[in-house]
Amino acid sequence: MAHALDAVRFLLSDTDPAKLGASLAEVAFVGRSNSGKSTMINALCRKDLARTSSTPGRTRTINVYEAAPQRRIVDLPGYGFATGPAASREGWGAMIEGYLMGTKTLAGIFVLVDAKLGPTKLDLEMLNWLQAERLPWRVVATKVDQVKSSRSFVRRREVAQLVGMTPEALAWVSSQEGTGIVELRNEVARLIGVAGQKS
C-alpha cells in the first residue's frame, strides 16, 4: 500500500541555509557523524535517496528532500569525528545552527542517537541547546538491532533516562530490520502535513 513518503524526491543541496527557499513545513534529521541519518532517511522513504557511506561525515551539505510541494525532509551534516578538511568541519556547526534557527516552518527535529553506544557529550549538548532555544525535538535511538534482544527493554529505559525522556517517548528504531520505521514514517508524514495523501 502506498505511503505519502514513497513520493519523496531529492530537491537540492546547499551549505547556505538562506538559499534553501521557503516551505510550508519541514522536519530535520540531525546526529553525530555515524548515527545512521542517511540510512534512516532511505528506510523511511523506501528508496536510495540519501548517500550512505562507511566513512563518517559524508554528509557535508544540507540535503533537502520533498514529499509534496513545499513539504520537506532535511538531512543535516553530522557532528562529531567526521573526516574532511578542518575548515569544512568547523563550518558545519554554524551551518546546522543557521538552519535550525532560521527555518520558521520547522515542525520537528529528530536527533539520532546510537542505541548501543548511548548519547555522547555532543548529543547531550545538542539536546540542551534545542531545549534552550525551545525548538521542537525528539530523540530517535538508532541501530537497535545491535542491542541484544534480552537487553532491549532495559537499554531503552537507560537511553531514555540519559536524554531526559520516558522510554515510551523515545523512538526505538532499526533501519536494517525495520523496527519502528512504520511509526516514524507516519510521524514524519503527519508533521509535514502529507499524512493520508496518495503518492
Buried (B, 14 or more C-beta within 10 A) or exposed (E): EEBBBBBBEEBBBBBEBEEBEEBEBBBBBBBBBBBBBBBBBBBBBEBEBBEBEEEBBBBBBBBBBBBBEBBBBBBBBBBBEBEBEEEBBEBBEEBBEBBBEEBEBBBBBBBBBBBBBBBBEBBBEBBEBBEEEEBEBBBBBBBBBEBEEEEBEEBBEEBBEBBEBEBEEBBBBBBBEEBBBEEBBBBBBBBBBBBEBEE
